[in-house]
Amino acid sequence: MRFQNFLTGLIAIVALSQSYPSFAQNADQLSFVEKPVAIATENGTFLLNALVDWQYRSENNNLARFDTRRLIGKVSYSQQLENDWDVGASYEGDYMSGSGENYFDEFRVFIKDQWGSVSAGEIATELFDKAGRRRSVGLLGIDNDSFLLPLETWGIHYEWSSPKLSLLASIDESANTELGFLHHRVSGGYRLGWFLRANHTEDPQGNAQGVNASEGVALGSQLERGRWSADAQWMLEEIDTVDSNQTFSLTTFSMGLHYRFNRFGWSFTGISRENVLNNTERFVSLGLRMDVARGLSLNAGIRSESTKLMDEAFRTYALSIRYEI
């Protein structure tokens, strides 16, 4: 009976998710800081998160100014079956208004036991979110340091974890693959970790930059001590473009330094990335966050963008008021 109730709820969520376009995270995707609200029922547990953010932004050295309002909500459901399997589903919706109105969503289901967990649905960013650098504090952080050609939206993700080790694998609807490995340990007062990602992706249509095939590897490390944490990543990609039979070798290096003390936190992040136009792009960002009260925070950020083809640097500024439950 419990399994039937789970399936009924799952089908309803799937039907809802099909009414909206697929969802891919971007560099400014907001993440939840507050713990979700848990609602326990006889047929399982619901976890709820919601976030409201009003943001003002000035881009390209004040040539463009606008404000946006965002509402992000996430609901998760899970229960344990009689065979000790944990099953569940999650749905996240992201509404944004400003220069236009947009709605994105992300839906997943999962099954978990002692052999690991399998999730299916819109899993394109799941491996990157777990085997990557820490997400920045504040606004405008440099968090978009994944492969140029990501997985397609729908697919299957597998994860096995022990106290120190995690193995991850994702495959999308076109049989593109991405693999991940994480290891961490505590030594003295330090928490040390490193991660490895590899991908093989093809898209006959190509992405916005004209890339239609990608093979890459990303190696990163993390270090935490007290209020401080630091991370870095080096990435090498071999890519093909739609308009050329030539293969390009691209390298990317990114880093982050983060500090948190009581209600105040900041992140300093940067990235140097080559692109198919034989150009090197460099971004540097400082993000700030101050918690005013439970769930209420002020967030700010400044980002500078430069390329080796242009002498002028372009700056972006942002400020927001955010409330989370």
Buried (B, 14 or more C-beta within 10 A) or exposed (E): EBEEBBEEBBEEBBEEBEEBEBBBBEBBBBEBBBEBEEEEEEBBBBBEBBBBBEBEBBBEEEEEEEBBBBBBBBBBBBBBEEEEEBBBBBBBBBBBEEEEEEBBBBBBBBBBBEEBBBBBBBBBBBBBBBBBBBBBBBBBBBBBBBBBBBBBBBBBBBBEEEEEEBBBBBBBEEEBBBBBBBEBEEEEEEBBBBBBBBBBBBBEEBBEBBBBBBBBBBBBBBBBEEEEBBBBBBBEBEBBBBEEEEEBEBEBBBBBBBBBEEEEBBBBBBBBBBBBEEEBBBBBBBBBBBBEEEBEBBBBBBBBBBBEEEEEEBBBBBBBBBBBB
